[in-house]
Amino acid sequence: MFAAALLLGTITVTGSCTSWRVPSLKGPPNGSMPVAVEGLKGGRIRVERAGRKLVVDLAQEISGCTGRTYDRTVNEEYAGGVGFEIVDETERAPYIYLVLLASAQANCNIQGRCGAAVDSTLIWLKLTRELGLAGKQAFAIADCRAERSARVEGEGDPDFLLEAKDLTWTGDVLQIRYEESAGDSETLWHLIYDRQNPDAGFQRAPERGTGSSAKRPEDAGGLAAPRSFEWAAHRSW
């Protein structure tokens, strides 16, 4: 039982309207083979490790436009796509856990509601050492149309794009503070991921003093508890 070192990198995406940097991934100090991730079209990724490959379709989990964007006022279409970053890679035998950050235009119609915004989704993947998909979970920490926004440094800047480096770690715990709006009310929450307990996936807790009551994970604003594909194969949740 061991935890791999944190690996950060931005993954190239084919057909993206943004120039994403190529990742520079290093093996963790224990010498285990790191997982390489490549962004594909349509919200899919290719995962590779030790010669094995796995393609995972994340289009249904990603908030925002995973395809081409368009502007009907000038009758033009543009290359869209999803940008991916590796936030964390942890290995706890017999599984490998990946946390990814996916960024996509909030609306395929750039003249529509939230057309200029970018949504950000955190994705948790549970993989076997042979690169079988054992589970997945996703939660949009920035979702323009759902009126949800991450509270990170620089977030109010109109040119700000949330990246993995903006996410705050305290030791082995990733904790992201975000806000949900409903009419005139605002609620603050924390999305939590513990690298020492990666099988738990993402957990959500209300910030004290905001008037929110604790909720079960499956009731928490669309955040479903991680499910194993050993008994829920290919199920979207």
Secondary structure, 3 states (H helix, E strand, C coil): CCCCCCCCEEECECCCCCCCCCCCCCCCCCCCCCCEEEECHHHEEEEEECCEEEEEECCCCCCCCCCCEEECCCCEEECCCEEEEEEEEEEECCEEEEEEEEEEECCCECCCCCCCCEEEEEEEEEEECCCCEEEEEEEEEEECCCCEEECCCCCCCCCCCCCHHHCCEECCEEEEEEEEEECCEEEEEEEEEECCCHHHCCEEEECCCCCCCCCCHHHCCCCCCCEECCCCCCCCC
